[in-house]
Amino acid sequence: MTAEIVAIGSELLTPFRQDTNSLYLTQKLNLLGIEVGFKTVVGDDYDHLHSVARLALERADLVIFMGGLGPTEDDLTREAVSAALNLPLRRDAALVAELYSRFAARRMKMPENNLRQADVIIGAMPLPNPHGSAPGQWLQGSFGDKEKIVILLPGPPHELKPMFENHCLDRLRAKVPAQFIATRELKVALMPESECDSRAAPIYKKYRNVQTTILAGAGEVQLHLKTVASNPQEAQARVDKLADELEEELGEFVFSRAGESLEQIVAYYLEMRGATVAVAESCTGGLIGERLTSISGSSRSFRGGAIVYSNDLKKEFADVPLAVIAEHGAVSRETAIAMAEGIRRKCQATLGLAVTGIAGPTGGTQEKPVGLVYHALADGKKTEVIKRNFPGDRSRVRWWASQQALDMVRRKLV
Amino acid sequence: MTAEIVAIGSELLTPFRQDTNSLYLTQKLNLLGIEVGFKTVVGDDYDHLHSVARLALERADLVIFMGGLGPTEDDLTREAVSAALNLPLRRDAALVAELYSRFAARRMKMPENNLRQADVIIGAMPLPNPHGSAPGQWLQGSFGDKEKIVILLPGPPHELKPMFENHCLDRLRAKVPAQFIATRELKVALMPESECDSRAAPIYKKYRNVQTTILAGAGEVQLHLKTVASNPQEAQARVDKLADELEEELGEFVFSRAGESLEQIVAYYLEMRGATVAVAESCTGGLIGERLTSISGSSRSFRGGAIVYSNDLKKEFADVPLAVIAEHGAVSRETAIAMAEGIRRKCQATLGLAVTGIAGPTGGTQEKPVGLVYHALADGKKTEVIKRNFPGDRSRVRWWASQQALDMVRRKLV
């Protein structure tokens, strides 16, 4: 079964807004074994919408329309899809009653326009929307001589997602051949995509029935594995076996086995080891703290720390001797070590983590160019340092530095 | 002139990747007076691509194809568009020579496949690509009985953007009626979208020839103004006049007059006033520091600060008396004040900024629910406090808290 996703709304044809629902829907559809063949974005224009709907009905077995179900004149999805299907609209009495009681409950008079939200394509089933006033619609029918499924969903994600999960997923599952899909996601830190692929390809290419997608982001590479089998155990065993082989090849570079973020993994290991961490951040300016505290419950393992942008604050908060900075510079191996050891003592943490570097675009020199970053991790016995030269702009350098720093904590605790 | 943007690539039909080039292209096209009528995403499938190309050529005056120009078997854009136009491909001798010399320079033998990148649609002009091996193409011609413009661009943003700017913009400008478009963008902090719109609507509705788009994000509302006139002065004067009226109505809530971010504005005012700021962050965990230091040159006005997740660090780094915390709690007006005043002294900054709250999802109580945040700003004379109850999840509460805190600094300095 092939699907087409049609996003409706003139705002989606401006430079400011983008359809993101389709990523969510694609994920859910893929897990049922349904591939997305086309995605289309069209404005609030009846003729455009009508022609897009006709075309989608011709080329896909399942068409999901999102948006344009509200009460205003701009909202034309019902009318255009009904015309494309050659099926008229009927006004649903139960939906009309619901709209009236909705407004009555708020002691408001309902504008006439709102009744359009009770219009349902003949043969379609209305889908309740507890999070908004526009119901969705589900329709199975023949278009030309083929069986098609048509779904109308509201545009706002917090209305669309529960409606799709509660009212469409099971119905779709009943329409597709029983098959079982298993997925795995490995994440690799701080390895170039080309190296990761050249090491992984000889392995995943042996698994012709597992689909492997490699995606590189900032400071990490994701390996998405997916397979289809006739029973769930077989599907799971197949992706697990490939994941195990990949993990063996990529070794400690693999930080996540089920899609977790690096900060989630670090928080997990800290708790498991009963350890705590404190940070002294110069060029990252709070980013490492922000990432660690984005995890709920992080106060159990994150002590806190300091953002030490100036030399005197490196001394004040992280006990860095000013003589060390004077001799080696604020961006140096020695200062990074002193920061990590100092913040660990000050915060009485198991581990002290420090970053100092030049994020750019200004401040670089011949000897210490933009992108140079020192990362240090102190555990009270020995202090490790990693020096890196990151390419890219300020935000990229800062992000990679936070990746490198968090990865040092992970490797220490694994 | 109406445009259609076609993004090509099977990875854009997975849950993991999304076309973002179209937002950039839409912005550039809009500034020429060209509206985008449709956006389509299609996979690396010859038949699909061919039918999408035919349809786009029928319904749009300008069709921009992005991606599928590489050397592999998957890359079918040249072939499919050539067939849709009924114009054959020719192998361009100069491009062939360039490909050979490219490989020779790296002392590599060129795989035969790569020659496909030298295939150009008859009548099209190749567009040089200094950032990759796939050239683009520009073609004007008649399709059916209408004049059309067809552009083929590579998919990677760092190849697409310079190619479009250097080789397409001027050519397009020559094709559209001379018109002048002026835009303005106002940003409003910490006002609900509905309130902003109900105050702004009576004003912008008077300006029938200015298109106003209101977008609400996390903790801010953006007002995008756009107008078309026959000369640039008139266009600019028109959006400026509306912007002035809106600013007068919305007053100090307007933090940006030209689209700058809140942290950019704060950095600007700090420098202008010769002031510095230091932060003591509890629930935001480093986010405020991260935002302030995302601006290049921020070390001139940002001193640094502390992430004080635990009570003892509030004392250690921000001099908060433990008695204050014992009496009022870590999340309280009194603790926020002590944090702001303490971090200001410790860091010898002009201003001390502090945030303490409950980001959730756990840790809330009847008396102090999730979303409760105290924000304090000390200047050495008096200390302001703002208490807020933010709705939403952990990341939303933290983001809004950082917006509120930065906005306090802005208002103090304006």
Interface residues (C-beta under 8 A of the other chain):
Chain A: E11 L12 L13 T14 P15 F16 R17 Q18 T20 L23 Y24 T26 Q27 N30 E35 V36 G37 F38 K39 T40 V41 V42 G43 D45 H48 S51 V52 L55 R59 T213 L215 Q222 H224 V279 E281 C283 T284 G285 G286 L287 I288 G289 E290 L292 T293 S294 S296 G297 S298 S299 F302 R303 G304 G305 A306 I307 V308 Y309 S310 D312 L313 E316 F317 K346 C347 Q348 A359 G360 P361 T362 R394 S395 R398
Chain B: E11 L12 L13 T14 P15 F16 R17 Q18 T20 L23 Y24 T26 Q27 N30 E35 V36 G37 F38 K39 T40 V41 V42 G43 D45 H48 S51 V52 L55 R59 T213 L215 Q222 H224 V279 E281 C283 T284 G285 G286 L287 I288 G289 E290 L292 T293 S294 S296 G297 S298 S299 F302 R303 G304 G305 A306 I307 V308 Y309 S310 D312 L313 E316 F317 K346 C347 Q348 A359 G360 P361 T362 R394 S395 R398
